[in-house]
């Protein structure tokens, strides 16, 4: 019996060490390009070590291969190059309880929303929830993981088609020239966004909340490449939420008029 117990006692730490080593190796591999990604033309925007190529006001830092914010100071902007007109962006993100952030990928109000849906007020409206094209297009469903767990985000844009992915699920896929989405396009326009705008720098929003990013990669999509566009319908929005949204929009418009 003592021999068996000894064997178990020896094996448990070995298994635990192996698990921890595999976890560390998995984290290390996040901020590098795989062979498939290199062949597809991806560029690594964050090297996992420092913020070379990025601009900020001293409020962003790198800890253990992860980008995070500390204190106030504004967005973290990738200044080395602008985003191509047709592109694919991949990244991983994590939030604390109630946190809010965003990934801006085209000029103005082009935002992939980063959010803890279950606590933050924006989570009540699918059109401002995680993975939404903020204040424009709601995801088909909530595919987020709990706070402090990593989510995988993906944005694919070609021509007038916009796709948002979350944790392997395509939650947004629409052509903004499609008349059935005219209301959504107009909604963003009233907020100050133009879906035809191009040529922005990638920007990670500082909303004053704990947020973490890693594995940020991007590639230009060749003109002859198909992106398999198939419309994904957004989640339904309740009457009460729509009324609150209309009130919020009115406030935005009135504030803009006062500042003119």
C-alpha positions as CSV (number, residue, x, y, z in Angstrom):
1,X,0.0,0.0,0.0
2,X,2.8,2.4,0.9
3,X,4.4,1.8,-2.5
4,X,1.2,2.6,-4.3
5,X,0.6,5.8,-2.3
6,X,4.2,6.8,-3.0
7,X,3.7,6.3,-6.7
8,X,0.5,8.4,-6.7
9,X,2.2,11.1,-4.6
10,X,5.1,11.2,-7.1
11,X,2.9,11.1,-10.2
12,X,0.5,13.9,-9.1
13,X,3.2,16.7,-9.0
14,X,4.6,15.4,-12.3
15,X,1.2,15.6,-14.0
16,X,0.6,19.1,-12.4
17,X,4.0,20.3,-13.7
18,X,3.2,19.0,-17.1
19,X,-0.1,20.8,-17.2
20,X,1.5,24.1,-16.0
21,X,4.2,23.8,-18.6
22,X,1.7,23.2,-21.4
23,X,-0.3,26.2,-20.2
24,X,2.8,28.4,-20.3
25,X,3.7,27.2,-23.7
26,X,0.2,27.9,-25.0
27,X,0.4,31.4,-23.7
28,X,3.8,31.9,-25.3
29,X,2.4,30.8,-28.7
30,X,-0.3,33.4,-28.7
31,X,1.9,36.3,-29.7
32,X,3.6,34.5,-32.6
33,X,2.5,33.7,-36.1
34,X,1.7,30.1,-37.0
35,X,3.0,28.6,-40.3
36,X,-0.6,28.9,-41.7
37,X,-0.9,32.5,-40.6
38,X,2.5,33.4,-42.2
39,X,1.5,31.8,-45.4
40,X,-1.9,33.7,-45.3
41,X,0.0,37.0,-45.1
42,X,-0.6,37.9,-41.4
43,X,1.5,40.5,-39.6
44,X,2.1,40.4,-35.9
45,X,1.1,43.8,-34.4
46,X,2.1,42.9,-30.8
47,X,5.3,41.0,-30.1
48,X,4.4,40.0,-26.6
49,X,7.3,42.0,-25.1
50,X,6.8,45.7,-25.5
51,X,4.6,48.3,-27.2
52,X,6.9,49.0,-30.1
53,X,4.9,50.5,-33.0
54,X,2.1,51.6,-30.6
55,X,1.4,55.1,-29.2
56,X,-0.2,56.0,-25.9
57,X,0.0,58.5,-23.0
58,X,1.8,56.2,-20.6
59,X,-1.4,54.4,-19.4
60,X,-0.8,51.1,-21.2
61,X,1.8,48.5,-20.4
62,X,2.8,44.9,-21.1
63,X,2.7,42.3,-18.3
64,X,3.6,38.6,-19.0
65,X,3.0,38.9,-22.7
66,X,-0.3,40.7,-22.3
67,X,-1.4,44.3,-23.0
68,X,-3.2,46.0,-20.2
69,X,-4.1,49.6,-19.1
70,X,-3.1,51.4,-15.9
71,X,-4.5,54.8,-15.0
72,X,-6.1,57.3,-17.3
73,X,-4.7,58.5,-20.6
74,X,-6.7,57.5,-23.6
75,X,-6.5,54.8,-26.3
76,X,-3.6,52.7,-27.4
77,X,-3.0,53.3,-31.1
78,X,-1.0,51.1,-33.5
79,X,0.8,53.9,-35.3
80,X,3.2,51.9,-37.5
81,X,0.7,51.4,-40.4
82,X,-2.9,52.0,-41.2
83,X,-5.4,49.2,-41.6
84,X,-5.9,48.1,-45.2
85,X,-9.3,48.7,-46.9
86,X,-9.9,44.9,-47.1
87,X,-8.5,43.1,-44.1
88,X,-8.7,40.3,-41.4
89,X,-7.9,41.1,-37.8
90,X,-7.5,38.6,-35.1
91,X,-7.0,39.2,-31.4
92,X,-7.8,37.9,-27.9
93,X,-9.4,39.9,-25.2
94,X,-10.4,39.6,-21.5
95,X,-12.4,41.8,-19.2
96,X,-13.0,42.0,-15.5
97,X,-16.4,42.2,-13.9
98,X,-18.4,45.1,-15.5
99,X,-15.6,46.2,-17.8
100,X,-16.0,48.1,-21.1
101,X,-13.5,48.7,-23.9
102,X,-13.5,48.5,-27.7
103,X,-11.4,47.8,-30.8
104,X,-11.7,50.6,-33.4
105,X,-10.7,49.5,-36.9
106,X,-11.9,52.1,-39.3
107,X,-12.3,55.9,-39.0
108,X,-14.9,57.4,-36.6
109,X,-17.3,55.0,-34.8
110,X,-16.2,51.7,-36.3
111,X,-16.0,49.7,-33.1
112,X,-15.9,46.0,-32.2
113,X,-17.4,46.3,-28.7
114,X,-15.5,44.7,-25.8
115,X,-17.8,44.2,-22.7
116,X,-18.9,42.2,-19.8
117,X,-22.5,41.9,-20.9
118,X,-24.0,40.6,-17.7
119,X,-23.1,43.6,-15.6
120,X,-22.4,46.6,-17.8
121,X,-25.5,48.6,-18.8
122,X,-24.5,48.4,-22.5
123,X,-25.1,44.6,-22.3
124,X,-28.8,45.2,-22.0
125,X,-28.9,46.3,-25.6
126,X,-27.6,43.7,-28.1
127,X,-26.6,46.6,-30.4
128,X,-24.1,47.8,-27.8
129,X,-23.2,44.4,-26.4
130,X,-19.9,42.5,-26.8
131,X,-18.9,41.8,-30.4
132,X,-21.5,44.3,-31.7
133,X,-20.6,46.9,-34.3
134,X,-21.3,49.4,-31.6
135,X,-24.6,51.3,-32.0
136,X,-25.1,49.8,-35.4
137,X,-25.3,46.1,-35.7
138,X,-26.1,43.6,-32.9
139,X,-24.5,40.1,-32.9
140,X,-26.8,37.2,-33.5
141,X,-26.3,36.0,-29.9
142,X,-24.1,36.3,-26.8
143,X,-21.0,34.1,-27.3
144,X,-18.9,35.6,-24.6
145,X,-17.0,33.8,-21.9
146,X,-17.2,34.7,-18.2
147,X,-15.0,37.6,-16.8
148,X,-11.3,36.9,-16.6
149,X,-11.5,34.2,-19.3
150,X,-10.0,34.8,-22.7
151,X,-12.2,35.5,-25.7
152,X,-11.1,35.3,-29.3
153,X,-12.2,38.1,-31.6
154,X,-12.0,38.4,-35.3
155,X,-13.0,41.1,-37.8
156,X,-13.2,40.5,-41.6
157,X,-14.0,43.3,-43.9
158,X,-14.1,43.3,-47.7
159,X,-15.8,45.9,-49.8
160,X,-19.1,46.7,-48.1
161,X,-19.3,43.4,-46.2
162,X,-18.5,43.4,-42.4
163,X,-18.1,40.3,-40.3
164,X,-17.5,40.0,-36.6
165,X,-16.6,36.7,-35.0
166,X,-16.5,35.8,-31.3
167,X,-15.0,32.6,-29.9
168,X,-15.2,30.9,-33.3
169,X,-18.8,31.9,-34.0
170,X,-19.7,34.3,-36.8
171,X,-22.1,36.7,-35.0
172,X,-22.2,39.5,-37.5
173,X,-22.2,39.3,-41.3
174,X,-23.9,42.0,-43.3
175,X,-23.5,44.1,-46.4
176,X,-24.2,47.7,-45.4
177,X,-25.4,48.5,-49.0
178,X,-28.3,46.0,-48.4
179,X,-31.5,48.0,-48.0
180,X,-32.8,45.8,-45.2
181,X,-30.0,47.3,-43.0
182,X,-30.6,50.9,-44.0
183,X,-31.9,51.7,-40.5
184,X,-28.7,50.4,-38.9
185,X,-26.5,52.4,-41.3
186,X,-28.5,55.5,-40.5
187,X,-28.3,54.9,-36.8
188,X,-24.5,54.9,-36.8
189,X,-24.5,57.9,-39.1
190,X,-26.6,59.9,-36.6
191,X,-24.1,58.9,-33.9
192,X,-21.3,60.3,-36.1
193,X,-20.1,57.2,-38.0
194,X,-19.7,56.6,-41.7
195,X,-19.5,53.0,-42.9
196,X,-17.9,54.1,-46.1
197,X,-14.9,55.5,-44.2
198,X,-11.5,53.8,-44.6
199,X,-7.8,54.3,-43.6
200,X,-7.7,54.3,-39.8
201,X,-5.1,53.1,-37.3
202,X,-6.1,50.2,-35.1
203,X,-7.1,51.6,-31.6
204,X,-7.7,49.9,-28.3
205,X,-10.1,51.9,-26.2
206,X,-9.3,53.0,-22.6
207,X,-12.7,53.3,-21.0
208,X,-11.2,53.4,-17.5
209,X,-11.9,49.7,-16.8
210,X,-9.6,46.7,-16.4
211,X,-9.1,45.0,-19.8
212,X,-6.4,42.8,-21.4
213,X,-5.4,42.1,-25.0
214,X,-2.9,39.7,-26.7
215,X,-2.4,37.8,-30.0
216,X,-3.1,40.8,-32.2
217,X,-2.6,39.9,-35.9
218,X,-3.7,41.4,-39.2
219,X,-3.5,40.8,-42.9
220,X,-4.7,42.4,-46.1
221,X,-7.3,40.4,-48.0
222,X,-6.4,40.0,-51.7
223,X,-8.9,41.3,-54.2
224,X,-9.5,37.8,-55.7
225,X,-10.1,36.1,-52.3
226,X,-13.7,35.2,-51.3
227,X,-14.7,35.7,-47.7
228,X,-17.8,33.5,-47.8
229,X,-20.4,36.2,-47.1
230,X,-23.7,34.9,-45.8
231,X,-25.9,37.3,-44.0
232,X,-26.3,36.7,-40.2
233,X,-29.4,38.3,-38.8
234,X,-28.9,40.3,-35.6
235,X,-30.5,39.5,-32.2
236,X,-34.0,40.8,-31.5
237,X,-34.2,44.0,-29.4
238,X,-37.1,44.5,-27.0
239,X,-39.4,47.6,-27.2
240,X,-38.1,48.9,-23.9
241,X,-34.5,48.7,-25.0
242,X,-35.3,50.4,-28.3
243,X,-37.0,53.2,-26.4
244,X,-33.9,53.7,-24.2
245,X,-31.7,53.6,-27.3
246,X,-33.7,56.3,-29.0
247,X,-33.4,58.5,-25.9
248,X,-29.7,57.9,-25.8
249,X,-29.4,58.8,-29.5
250,X,-31.4,62.0,-28.9
251,X,-29.0,63.0,-26.2
252,X,-26.0,62.4,-28.5
253,X,-27.5,64.6,-31.2
254,X,-28.4,67.4,-28.8
255,X,-25.0,67.4,-27.3
256,X,-23.4,67.6,-30.7
257,X,-25.6,70.5,-31.6
258,X,-24.6,72.4,-28.4
259,X,-20.9,71.9,-29.2
260,X,-21.1,73.3,-32.7
